[in-house]
């Protein structure tokens, strides 16, 4: 059983820094915001890559990062986040059958790390419960250059997703659950098989400011 992990590229790190600056500018430029809170968050991912190339089952990973919550009125809030997440997936026999001529060393396991940048709109159902919905852009922080013999990347550098879920606020703590649906085909080899990511995020956040 083999596990594929590759380090981030300078190009991806530069893109990530630019997006972080954009989110920070968006957050702190809202002069009409009633309140601004800064916090940290982390938890578990239950992931699944769809397509013939991967096993039809969910696997576990993690996510960790931070968030900024901007209150807008009594019911609404805007919550940009930045966090790193991990995706693990077993490949199926179809993966080796489809891409047999391209594989350098056929992997049994694939592990991907993403920098995720969601911007969530929250609506309070009560003082403690709120629903959250918004887009998420994810930057692949490792490249599967060793997956194919010609050195071409197997996975695309970015993914765009829609996520939604519920959040419970208890004092300075937030307990949340979200479902993420990837909209992009992550396959960067060809169009023979379509790969899309699905993920359930369960975690705890802590407001520190």
Z-matrix of the N, CA and C atoms (Angstrom, degrees):
N
C 1 1.452
C 2 1.525 1 109.03
N 3 1.329 2 117.72 1 129.38
C 4 1.450 3 122.16 2 -174.95
C 5 1.508 4 110.20 3 -120.47
N 6 1.322 5 116.30 4 146.02
C 7 1.448 6 122.42 5 -179.14
C 8 1.518 7 109.08 6 -121.36
N 9 1.340 8 116.71 7 128.65
C 10 1.453 9 121.48 8 -175.54
C 11 1.515 10 109.42 9 -102.18
N 12 1.356 11 117.67 10 120.78
C 13 1.459 12 122.36 11 175.00
C 14 1.527 13 108.79 12 -139.94
N 15 1.326 14 117.71 13 132.46
C 16 1.452 15 121.97 14 -179.78
C 17 1.522 16 108.08 15 -132.93
N 18 1.333 17 118.20 16 150.27
C 19 1.450 18 123.12 17 -173.67
C 20 1.521 19 111.54 18 -79.40
N 21 1.374 20 118.35 19 158.81
C 22 1.460 21 121.85 20 179.43
C 23 1.519 22 112.98 21 -65.79
N 24 1.334 23 115.78 22 153.12
C 25 1.456 24 121.28 23 177.41
C 26 1.523 25 109.80 24 -96.87
N 27 1.346 26 116.44 25 157.48
C 28 1.458 27 121.07 26 179.32
C 29 1.520 28 111.29 27 -62.46
N 30 1.336 29 117.29 28 -34.96
C 31 1.457 30 121.97 29 -179.95
C 32 1.518 31 111.31 30 -62.89
N 33 1.335 32 116.50 31 -44.09
C 34 1.463 33 119.99 32 178.92
C 35 1.519 34 111.47 33 -66.89
N 36 1.332 35 117.42 34 -38.64
C 37 1.461 36 120.68 35 179.47
C 38 1.528 37 110.05 36 -64.13
N 39 1.336 38 117.35 37 -39.01
C 40 1.464 39 120.72 38 178.32
C 41 1.524 40 110.59 39 -64.21
N 42 1.332 41 117.14 40 -43.83
C 43 1.469 42 120.66 41 177.51
C 44 1.516 43 110.67 42 -60.64
N 45 1.323 44 116.63 43 -42.39
C 46 1.463 45 120.86 44 -179.57
C 47 1.519 46 111.24 45 -62.06
N 48 1.336 47 117.01 46 -43.39
C 49 1.465 48 120.45 47 -179.76
C 50 1.524 49 111.79 48 -63.98
N 51 1.333 50 117.12 49 -39.06
C 52 1.461 51 120.27 50 178.39
C 53 1.520 52 111.20 51 -65.00
N 54 1.333 53 117.08 52 -40.97
C 55 1.459 54 120.35 53 178.91
C 56 1.514 55 111.58 54 -68.15
N 57 1.325 56 117.24 55 -35.80
C 58 1.461 57 121.07 56 176.95
C 59 1.533 58 110.35 57 -63.09
N 60 1.333 59 117.53 58 -43.17
C 61 1.457 60 121.18 59 178.30
C 62 1.527 61 111.09 60 -63.35
N 63 1.331 62 116.31 61 -38.59
C 64 1.462 63 120.65 62 178.94
C 65 1.516 64 111.02 63 -63.86
N 66 1.338 65 116.92 64 -44.44
C 67 1.460 66 120.92 65 179.56
C 68 1.524 67 110.92 66 -64.91
N 69 1.340 68 117.20 67 -40.79
C 70 1.460 69 120.75 68 179.09
C 71 1.529 70 111.28 69 -63.70
N 72 1.338 71 115.69 70 -41.60
C 73 1.461 72 119.69 71 178.86
C 74 1.516 73 111.14 72 -64.70
N 75 1.330 74 116.85 73 -40.32
C 76 1.461 75 121.30 74 178.26
C 77 1.514 76 110.96 75 -62.72
N 78 1.318 77 116.22 76 -39.90
C 79 1.457 78 121.16 77 -176.07
C 80 1.526 79 111.85 78 -69.08
N 81 1.326 80 116.95 79 -49.90
C 82 1.451 81 120.40 80 -171.67
C 83 1.518 82 113.72 81 -86.61
N 84 1.318 83 117.50 82 -7.42
C 85 1.464 84 120.39 83 178.31
C 86 1.523 85 112.51 84 -87.63
N 87 1.324 86 117.75 85 -5.91
C 88 1.465 87 121.30 86 -178.98
C 89 1.534 88 109.03 87 -82.06
N 90 1.330 89 117.23 88 88.37
C 91 1.462 90 121.25 89 -174.18
C 92 1.519 91 112.62 90 -72.37
N 93 1.335 92 118.18 91 -18.91
C 94 1.452 93 121.75 92 -179.16
C 95 1.522 94 112.74 93 -88.10
N 96 1.301 95 116.56 94 -1.00
C 97 1.464 96 119.65 95 -179.89
C 98 1.520 97 110.55 96 -64.10
N 99 1.325 98 117.37 97 135.77
C 100 1.453 99 122.14 98 -179.34
C 101 1.523 100 111.65 99 -75.46
N 102 1.321 101 118.34 100 -31.45
C 103 1.459 102 121.14 101 -178.74
C 104 1.524 103 109.69 102 -156.34
N 105 1.333 104 114.70 103 149.27
C 106 1.453 105 121.15 104 176.80
C 107 1.518 106 107.99 105 -130.91
N 108 1.325 107 116.80 106 126.65
C 109 1.459 108 122.39 107 179.85
C 110 1.528 109 109.44 108 -125.53
N 111 1.316 110 115.15 109 142.28
C 112 1.454 111 122.53 110 178.28
C 113 1.518 112 108.68 111 -115.46
N 114 1.343 113 116.66 112 138.38
C 115 1.460 114 118.93 113 -178.03
C 116 1.522 115 112.94 114 -152.65
N 117 1.320 116 114.02 115 172.92
C 118 1.458 117 122.21 116 175.93
C 119 1.517 118 108.89 117 -116.34
N 120 1.332 119 116.74 118 157.89
C 121 1.461 120 120.77 119 -176.66
C 122 1.514 121 110.50 120 -151.54
N 123 1.309 122 115.80 121 159.84
C 124 1.460 123 120.92 122 176.73
C 125 1.508 124 110.43 123 -173.81
N 126 1.333 125 115.15 124 160.82
C 127 1.450 126 118.59 125 -179.99
C 128 1.512 127 112.07 126 173.07
N 129 1.317 128 115.03 127 -157.08
C 130 1.466 129 122.34 128 -174.59
C 131 1.522 130 110.83 129 -109.28
N 132 1.333 131 115.43 130 148.97
C 133 1.465 132 123.38 131 172.79
C 134 1.526 133 109.00 132 -112.75
N 135 1.311 134 115.93 133 138.42
C 136 1.462 135 121.62 134 168.95
C 137 1.524 136 105.54 135 -114.66
N 138 1.328 137 116.65 136 104.22
C 139 1.460 138 122.46 137 -168.22
C 140 1.527 139 112.87 138 -108.58
N 141 1.344 140 112.84 139 157.71
C 142 1.462 141 119.67 140 173.71
C 143 1.523 142 108.96 141 -152.94
N 144 1.329 143 116.91 142 127.51
C 145 1.456 144 122.47 143 171.05
C 146 1.522 145 107.97 144 -98.27
N 147 1.318 146 117.14 145 120.19
C 148 1.460 147 120.74 146 -178.71
C 149 1.514 148 110.06 147 -87.25
N 150 1.326 149 115.96 148 154.79
C 151 1.461 150 122.30 149 -179.01
C 152 1.512 151 110.44 150 130.73
N 153 1.347 152 116.10 151 159.58
C 154 1.464 153 120.83 152 -179.68
C 155 1.523 154 112.72 153 -62.97
N 156 1.326 155 116.39 154 -24.24
C 157 1.460 156 120.68 155 -173.72
C 158 1.523 157 113.56 156 -74.68
N 159 1.349 158 117.46 157 -13.64
C 160 1.455 159 120.44 158 -174.66
C 161 1.520 160 111.19 159 -124.60
N 162 1.329 161 115.69 160 153.70
C 163 1.458 162 120.57 161 179.38
C 164 1.528 163 109.74 162 -66.44
N 165 1.323 164 115.74 163 147.38
C 166 1.461 165 121.60 164 -177.06
C 167 1.532 166 109.34 165 -85.80
N 168 1.312 167 116.06 166 68.88
C 169 1.463 168 120.86 167 178.95
C 170 1.521 169 109.54 168 -156.21
N 171 1.333 170 115.10 169 161.70
C 172 1.449 171 121.50 170 179.77
C 173 1.529 172 109.88 171 -93.03
N 174 1.320 173 116.04 172 151.91
C 175 1.462 174 122.08 173 177.26
C 176 1.528 175 108.83 174 -131.82
N 177 1.328 176 116.48 175 165.44
C 178 1.456 177 121.22 176 -174.36
C 179 1.530 178 111.44 177 -105.09
N 180 1.332 179 116.04 178 143.48
C 181 1.450 180 123.61 179 173.65
C 182 1.516 181 109.17 180 -144.52
N 183 1.317 182 116.88 181 -158.07
C 184 1.458 183 120.41 182 -178.48
C 185 1.524 184 109.76 183 -143.67
N 186 1.336 185 116.41 184 165.79
C 187 1.458 186 121.91 185 170.77
C 188 1.523 187 108.69 186 -144.91
N 189 1.349 188 115.87 187 148.41
C 190 1.459 189 121.13 188 -179.62
C 191 1.521 190 108.68 189 -154.58
N 192 1.341 191 116.85 190 139.53
C 193 1.456 192 120.03 191 -179.07
C 194 1.512 193 112.14 192 175.75
N 195 1.339 194 116.25 193 -145.24
C 196 1.452 195 121.22 194 -177.13
C 197 1.517 196 111.78 195 -145.92
N 198 1.357 197 115.39 196 172.30
C 199 1.458 198 120.43 197 -178.54
C 200 1.524 199 109.76 198 -148.74
N 201 1.329 200 114.95 199 158.69
C 202 1.459 201 123.53 200 171.50
C 203 1.523 202 106.75 201 -125.32
N 204 1.335 203 116.92 202 125.48
C 205 1.462 204 121.34 203 178.41
C 206 1.525 205 108.83 204 -108.69
N 207 1.325 206 116.15 205 125.22
C 208 1.460 207 122.98 206 -179.52
C 209 1.524 208 107.98 207 -114.59
N 210 1.331 209 116.70 208 113.31
C 211 1.455 210 120.43 209 179.02
C 212 1.515 211 111.33 210 -75.25
N 213 1.320 212 116.73 211 132.42
C 214 1.467 213 122.70 212 178.69
C 215 1.524 214 107.03 213 -128.52
N 216 1.315 215 117.40 214 99.43
C 217 1.453 216 119.96 215 -175.74
C 218 1.520 217 111.32 216 75.43
N 219 1.314 218 116.65 217 -165.91
C 220 1.466 219 121.82 218 -176.65
C 221 1.525 220 112.47 219 -84.71
N 222 1.307 221 117.61 220 -25.74
C 223 1.466 222 120.90 221 -172.53
C 224 1.521 223 114.01 222 -110.68
N 225 1.328 224 117.88 223 -29.53
C 226 1.460 225 120.87 224 -170.76
C 227 1.532 226 111.82 225 -102.09
N 228 1.321 227 114.90 226 152.69
C 229 1.460 228 121.80 227 173.76
C 230 1.527 229 108.89 228 -149.70
N 231 1.326 230 115.15 229 153.07
C 232 1.461 231 122.22 230 175.16
C 233 1.520 232 107.35 231 -114.92
N 234 1.336 233 116.63 232 129.28
C 235 1.466 234 120.23 233 -173.93
C 236 1.527 235 111.59 234 -130.97
N 237 1.326 236 118.18 235 89.83
C 238 1.477 237 120.37 236 170.16
C 239 1.526 238 109.32 237 -73.74
N 240 1.328 239 116.28 238 144.91
C 241 1.463 240 121.49 239 -179.75
C 242 1.526 241 110.01 240 -135.97
N 243 1.317 242 114.46 241 157.64
C 244 1.465 243 121.98 242 172.82
C 245 1.515 244 107.02 243 -138.05
N 246 1.332 245 117.67 244 120.93
C 247 1.457 246 118.93 245 178.01
C 248 1.527 247 110.91 246 -154.86
N 249 1.309 248 114.08 247 154.88
C 250 1.462 249 122.38 248 177.73
C 251 1.522 250 108.13 249 -97.99
N 252 1.321 251 117.12 250 135.79
C 253 1.460 252 120.87 251 178.32
C 254 1.519 253 110.29 252 -132.25
N 255 1.315 254 115.12 253 157.19
C 256 1.464 255 122.39 254 -177.73
C 257 1.528 256 109.63 255 -120.62
N 258 1.310 257 115.62 256 136.96
C 259 1.465 258 122.51 257 176.33
C 260 1.521 259 108.57 258 -121.18
N 261 1.321 260 115.93 259 129.25
C 262 1.465 261 121.36 260 174.54
C 263 1.521 262 108.17 261 -120.50
N 264 1.320 263 117.25 262 141.35
C 265 1.455 264 120.58 263 179.22
C 266 1.516 265 110.40 264 -153.99
N 267 1.333 266 115.75 265 140.39
C 268 1.459 267 121.00 266 174.16
C 269 1.530 268 108.97 267 -87.50
N 270 1.318 269 116.48 268 138.13
C 271 1.457 270 120.09 269 175.05
C 272 1.531 271 109.73 270 -82.36
N 273 1.319 272 115.68 271 154.98
C 274 1.460 273 121.37 272 178.89
C 275 1.523 274 110.23 273 -98.64
N 276 1.317 275 116.01 274 174.69
C 277 1.464 276 120.43 275 176.83
C 278 1.524 277 111.07 276 -65.61
N 279 1.327 278 117.24 277 -26.39
C 280 1.463 279 121.60 278 178.56
C 281 1.528 280 111.46 279 -65.62
N 282 1.330 281 116.48 280 -32.25
C 283 1.464 282 119.55 281 178.87
C 284 1.519 283 110.71 282 -61.17
N 285 1.318 284 116.26 283 -47.48
C 286 1.464 285 120.31 284 179.91
C 287 1.525 286 111.54 285 -69.58
N 288 1.347 287 116.93 286 -31.54
C 289 1.457 288 119.96 287 179.81
C 290 1.533 289 111.57 288 -71.42
N 291 1.348 290 116.83 289 -40.55
C 292 1.458 291 120.79 290 -176.85
C 293 1.530 292 111.48 291 -73.20
N 294 1.342 293 116.10 292 -41.47
C 295 1.461 294 120.42 293 -172.09
C 296 1.525 295 112.24 294 -113.53
N 297 1.318 296 116.62 295 29.95
C 298 1.458 297 121.70 296 -176.79
C 299 1.524 298 112.62 297 -57.87
N 300 1.349 299 117.37 298 -39.65
C 301 1.463 300 120.71 299 -177.01
C 302 1.523 301 113.53 300 -76.97
N 303 1.347 302 116.59 301 -13.85
C 304 1.457 303 120.34 302 -176.60
C 305 1.523 304 113.04 303 -101.71
N 306 1.332 305 116.50 304 -17.17
C 307 1.461 306 119.84 305 -173.79
C 308 1.518 307 111.75 306 -76.12
N 309 1.329 308 115.04 307 134.76
C 310 1.456 309 119.53 308 171.16
C 311 1.516 310 109.09 309 -78.83
N 312 1.322 311 116.21 310 -63.48
C 313 1.461 312 123.23 311 174.37
C 314 1.520 313 106.08 312 -127.49
N 315 1.318 314 117.14 313 114.77
C 316 1.458 315 120.99 314 -174.61
C 317 1.535 316 110.31 315 -64.81
N 318 1.336 317 118.56 316 116.33
C 319 1.461 318 120.81 317 -177.59
C 320 1.527 319 111.93 318 -83.22
N 321 1.313 320 116.16 319 146.59
C 322 1.458 321 120.69 320 171.84
C 323 1.523 322 110.42 321 -93.06
N 324 1.340 323 115.85 322 -32.58
C 325 1.462 324 121.98 323 178.95
C 326 1.512 325 109.90 324 -123.75
N 327 1.337 326 115.80 325 144.60
C 328 1.451 327 121.79 326 173.76
C 329 1.521 328 107.81 327 -125.62
N 330 1.316 329 116.47 328 134.58
C 331 1.460 330 121.73 329 177.93
C 332 1.518 331 108.85 330 -125.41
N 333 1.335 332 116.53 331 125.44
C 334 1.456 333 122.57 332 -178.50
C 335 1.520 334 109.80 333 -120.91
N 336 1.335 335 116.47 334 143.90
C 337 1.460 336 122.33 335 175.87
C 338 1.520 337 108.65 336 -119.41
N 339 1.341 338 116.24 337 130.35
C 340 1.459 339 121.92 338 -178.57
C 341 1.524 340 111.03 339 -121.87
N 342 1.331 341 116.17 340 146.86
C 343 1.455 342 122.59 341 165.06
C 344 1.524 343 106.33 342 -97.31
N 345 1.328 344 116.79 343 115.86
C 346 1.463 345 122.44 344 -174.74
C 347 1.522 346 110.68 345 -103.27
N 348 1.341 347 115.03 346 136.32
C 349 1.461 348 122.02 347 -177.41
C 350 1.529 349 109.91 348 -129.96
N 351 1.338 350 117.99 349 78.40
C 352 1.462 351 120.08 350 177.43
C 353 1.526 352 111.24 351 -86.63
N 354 1.326 353 116.23 352 153.23
C 355 1.456 354 122.90 353 170.20
C 356 1.530 355 106.32 354 -127.00
N 357 1.330 356 116.49 355 110.03
C 358 1.454 357 122.10 356 -170.72
C 359 1.525 358 111.55 357 -106.90
N 360 1.306 359 115.44 358 138.55
C 361 1.457 360 121.70 359 171.03
C 362 1.521 361 107.53 360 -99.73
N 363 1.328 362 116.30 361 123.30
C 364 1.453 363 120.87 362 -179.42
C 365 1.516 364 112.28 363 -107.03
N 366 1.324 365 115.27 364 143.81
C 367 1.472 366 121.13 365 177.10
C 368 1.518 367 108.32 366 -130.29
N 369 1.336 368 117.02 367 122.24
C 370 1.460 369 121.71 368 -177.01
C 371 1.532 370 111.11 369 -76.95
N 372 1.317 371 116.17 370 121.86
C 373 1.459 372 121.63 371 172.78
C 374 1.517 373 110.70 372 -83.65
N 375 1.345 374 115.99 373 -28.04
C 376 1.458 375 123.80 374 177.50
C 377 1.524 376 107.37 375 -157.21
N 378 1.329 377 117.34 376 -172.25
C 379 1.462 378 120.20 377 178.98
C 380 1.522 379 112.06 378 -64.81
N 381 1.331 380 118.16 379 -25.04
C 382 1.461 381 121.56 380 -175.93
C 383 1.520 382 113.85 381 -110.86
N 384 1.323 383 118.03 382 -32.80
C 385 1.466 384 120.92 383 -175.08
C 386 1.528 385 111.22 384 -101.75
N 387 1.323 386 114.92 385 140.74
C 388 1.462 387 120.65 386 174.56
C 389 1.520 388 109.52 387 -145.74
N 390 1.326 389 115.75 388 153.45
C 391 1.459 390 121.22 389 173.68
C 392 1.528 391 107.63 390 -103.49
N 393 1.340 392 116.18 391 149.40
C 394 1.457 393 121.66 392 -178.14
C 395 1.519 394 109.95 393 -132.62
N 396 1.324 395 115.49 394 139.69
C 397 1.459 396 120.81 395 -178.82
C 398 1.514 397 108.76 396 -150.23
N 399 1.340 398 116.47 397 139.93
C 400 1.449 399 118.51 398 177.24
C 401 1.508 400 113.44 399 173.98
N 402 1.349 401 116.01 400 176.84
C 403 1.465 402 121.57 401 178.98
C 404 1.524 403 111.31 402 -87.32
N 405 1.313 404 115.34 403 160.99
C 406 1.457 405 121.36 404 176.22
C 407 1.524 406 109.41 405 -142.52
N 408 1.321 407 115.90 406 130.96
C 409 1.456 408 120.60 407 172.58
C 410 1.523 409 108.19 408 -108.63
N 411 1.321 410 116.72 409 132.60
C 412 1.459 411 121.82 410 -176.53
C 413 1.523 412 109.59 411 -121.01
N 414 1.335 413 115.71 412 134.67
C 415 1.456 414 122.31 413 179.30
C 416 1.528 415 108.62 414 -109.59
N 417 1.315 416 116.67 415 123.61
C 418 1.467 417 121.38 416 178.97
C 419 1.526 418 109.12 417 -70.42
N 420 1.333 419 116.09 418 120.90
C 421 1.456 420 120.87 419 -175.95
C 422 1.521 421 113.14 420 -93.20
N 423 1.319 422 117.88 421 -8.16
C 424 1.466 423 120.32 422 173.07
C 425 1.514 424 109.08 423 -131.92
N 426 1.319 425 116.89 424 146.51
C 427 1.457 426 122.71 425 -177.95
C 428 1.524 427 109.56 426 -112.07
N 429 1.330 428 116.29 427 133.57
C 430 1.463 429 120.35 428 -179.46
C 431 1.527 430 110.58 429 -82.58
N 432 1.322 431 116.07 430 58.89
C 433 1.464 432 120.35 431 -178.39
C 434 1.520 433 111.95 432 -68.93
N 435 1.311 434 117.58 433 -24.88
C 436 1.468 435 121.06 434 -179.44
C 437 1.522 436 112.51 435 -88.53
N 438 1.328 437 116.91 436 -0.89
C 439 1.456 438 119.67 437 -176.50
C 440 1.525 439 111.68 438 -77.38
N 441 1.330 440 117.23 439 -34.23
C 442 1.459 441 121.60 440 -177.16
C 443 1.526 442 110.50 441 -113.61
N 444 1.306 443 116.21 442 148.93
C 445 1.464 444 121.15 443 -176.95
C 446 1.524 445 112.37 444 -64.06
N 447 1.343 446 117.13 445 -33.66
C 448 1.462 447 119.95 446 -177.20
C 449 1.525 448 112.71 447 -84.92
N 450 1.334 449 117.55 448 2.34
C 451 1.453 450 121.22 449 178.11
C 452 1.511 451 114.64 450 79.01
N 453 1.329 452 118.87 451 0.24
C 454 1.453 453 121.41 452 178.79
C 455 1.524 454 110.25 453 -70.67
N 456 1.328 455 116.25 454 144.91
C 457 1.455 456 120.17 455 179.44
C 458 1.526 457 110.32 456 -67.31
N 459 1.329 458 115.58 457 139.61
C 460 1.457 459 120.16 458 177.21
C 461 1.524 460 111.65 459 -85.31
N 462 1.340 461 116.83 460 -30.36
C 463 1.457 462 121.84 461 -176.89
C 464 1.526 463 110.38 462 -114.33
N 465 1.328 464 115.82 463 143.08
C 466 1.459 465 120.95 464 177.74
C 467 1.528 466 110.33 465 -69.00
N 468 1.330 467 115.23 466 156.19
C 469 1.461 468 120.91 467 -173.46
C 470 1.519 469 113.71 468 -71.24
N 471 1.329 470 117.40 469 -25.01
C 472 1.459 471 119.59 470 -175.38
C 473 1.509 472 112.86 471 -137.12
N 474 1.337 473 115.50 472 160.68
C 475 1.460 474 121.80 473 178.10
C 476 1.522 475 108.14 474 -142.52
N 477 1.324 476 116.44 475 141.80
C 478 1.457 477 122.36 476 176.31
C 479 1.521 478 108.57 477 -114.03
N 480 1.337 479 116.35 478 131.78
C 481 1.461 480 121.26 479 -174.37
C 482 1.520 481 110.74 480 -134.70
N 483 1.324 482 114.47 481 163.54
C 484 1.460 483 123.06 482 169.10
C 485 1.521 484 107.13 483 -117.50
N 486 1.348 485 116.44 484 133.92
C 487 1.460 486 118.73 485 178.43
C 488 1.518 487 110.51 486 -133.82
N 489 1.328 488 114.74 487 152.22
C 490 1.449 489 121.18 488 178.57
C 491 1.513 490 110.14 489 -153.73
N 492 1.334 491 116.24 490 153.60
C 493 1.454 492 118.95 491 -179.78
C 494 1.504 493 112.41 492 179.75
N 495 1.335 494 115.59 493 -165.67
C 496 1.454 495 124.00 494 -177.53
C 497 1.519 496 110.18 495 -120.30
N 498 1.336 497 115.91 496 150.87
C 499 1.456 498 121.27 497 177.25
C 500 1.527 499 109.88 498 -135.58
N 501 1.331 500 116.03 499 136.52
C 502 1.457 501 123.38 500 177.02
C 503 1.522 502 108.37 501 -112.05
N 504 1.330 503 117.21 502 125.74
C 505 1.461 504 122.40 503 179.09
C 506 1.524 505 109.67 504 -104.85
N 507 1.334 506 116.39 505 124.30
C 508 1.454 507 123.26 506 176.81
C 509 1.523 508 106.99 507 -130.44
N 510 1.344 509 116.20 508 103.77
C 511 1.457 510 121.47 509 -175.57
C 512 1.532 511 108.56 510 58.08
N 513 1.330 512 118.80 511 -122.46
C 514 1.463 513 121.87 512 179.95
C 515 1.526 514 112.85 513 -91.02
N 516 1.318 515 117.52 514 1.20
C 517 1.462 516 121.24 515 -177.13
C 518 1.524 517 110.84 516 -99.23
N 519 1.336 518 115.58 517 146.96
C 520 1.460 519 122.61 518 174.26
C 521 1.528 520 108.50 519 -127.84
N 522 1.288 521 115.76 520 127.09
C 523 1.466 522 121.70 521 175.88
C 524 1.523 523 106.99 522 -111.34
N 525 1.347 524 116.53 523 124.75
C 526 1.458 525 118.72 524 -171.81
C 527 1.528 526 111.69 525 -135.25
N 528 1.318 527 113.66 526 155.32
C 529 1.456 528 121.93 527 172.38
C 530 1.518 529 108.88 528 -139.28
N 531 1.338 530 117.12 529 131.11
C 532 1.463 531 121.29 530 -176.84
C 533 1.518 532 110.33 531 -138.66
N 534 1.310 533 114.19 532 150.83
C 535 1.463 534 119.46 533 173.46
C 536 1.520 535 108.14 534 -115.34
N 537 1.324 536 116.11 535 131.22
C 538 1.460 537 122.99 536 -176.15
C 539 1.527 538 108.83 537 -114.11
N 540 1.318 539 116.76 538 128.56
C 541 1.463 540 122.76 539 178.02
C 542 1.522 541 108.79 540 -117.67
N 543 1.332 542 116.91 541 114.44
C 544 1.452 543 121.18 542 177.80
C 545 1.524 544 111.18 543 -75.38
N 546 1.330 545 116.85 544 136.85
C 547 1.460 546 121.72 545 -177.36
C 548 1.525 547 113.06 546 -101.52
N 549 1.327 548 117.46 547 -18.02
C 550 1.466 549 120.98 548 -175.86
C 551 1.524 550 111.53 549 -95.89
N 552 1.335 551 115.58 550 148.96
C 553 1.457 552 121.61 551 169.83
C 554 1.525 553 107.84 552 -78.93
N 555 1.337 554 117.44 553 117.41
C 556 1.458 555 121.98 554 -175.53
C 557 1.524 556 113.20 555 -83.24
N 558 1.325 557 117.69 556 -8.37
C 559 1.462 558 121.77 557 -178.41
C 560 1.528 559 110.26 558 -70.04
N 561 1.332 560 116.47 559 115.87
C 562 1.456 561 121.45 560 179.41
C 563 1.535 562 111.78 561 -106.35
N 564 1.346 563 115.82 562 12.19
C 565 1.465 564 120.09 563 179.72
C 566 1.533 565 110.30 564 -90.66
N 567 1.335 566 115.60 565 -54.04
C 568 1.455 567 121.29 566 -178.78
C 569 1.523 568 108.64 567 -163.58
N 570 1.322 569 117.66 568 -165.87
C 571 1.457 570 122.27 569 -179.89
C 572 1.530 571 111.92 570 -108.71
N 573 1.321 572 117.03 571 17.39
C 574 1.464 573 120.27 572 -177.41
C 575 1.524 574 111.94 573 -73.12
N 576 1.332 575 117.93 574 -28.40
C 577 1.457 576 121.53 575 -179.38
C 578 1.522 577 107.98 576 -142.91
N 579 1.323 578 116.51 577 137.50
C 580 1.464 579 121.63 578 -177.91
C 581 1.521 580 109.47 579 -100.79
N 582 1.334 581 116.22 580 125.02
C 583 1.464 582 121.75 581 -179.47
C 584 1.525 583 109.43 582 -111.35
N 585 1.313 584 116.36 583 124.35
C 586 1.467 585 121.20 584 176.34
C 587 1.527 586 109.35 585 -134.04
N 588 1.333 587 114.32 586 149.23
C 589 1.454 588 120.18 587 -175.93
C 590 1.525 589 110.90 588 -101.01
N 591 1.328 590 115.83 589 138.72
C 592 1.457 591 123.37 590 169.60
C 593 1.520 592 107.48 591 -127.54
N 594 1.335 593 115.81 592 143.52
C 595 1.457 594 117.99 593 -176.14
C 596 1.519 595 110.87 594 -152.45
N 597 1.323 596 115.65 595 140.74
C 598 1.462 597 122.82 596 170.43
C 599 1.524 598 107.22 597 -108.76
N 600 1.324 599 116.67 598 123.16
C 601 1.464 600 122.12 599 179.44
C 602 1.521 601 109.73 600 -107.56
N 603 1.316 602 115.90 601 126.89
C 604 1.465 603 122.01 602 175.85
C 605 1.514 604 107.76 603 -127.51
N 606 1.332 605 117.95 604 125.86
C 607 1.457 606 118.09 605 -175.36
C 608 1.513 607 113.47 606 -161.55
N 609 1.352 608 114.11 607 -178.64
C 610 1.461 609 123.85 608 179.75
C 611 1.521 610 108.88 609 -128.20
N 612 1.309 611 116.79 610 134.40
C 613 1.454 612 122.26 611 174.77
C 614 1.516 613 110.95 612 -114.79
N 615 1.316 614 115.97 613 154.89
C 616 1.462 615 122.07 614 179.45
C 617 1.529 616 108.76 615 -132.78
N 618 1.333 617 116.94 616 122.04
C 619 1.458 618 121.43 617 176.22
C 620 1.516 619 109.14 618 -77.75
N 621 1.338 620 117.48 619 125.02
C 622 1.461 621 120.63 620 -177.74
C 623 1.537 622 111.62 621 -110.09
N 624 1.335 623 118.07 622 -16.52
C 625 1.471 624 121.59 623 177.59
C 626 1.518 625 109.97 624 -137.51
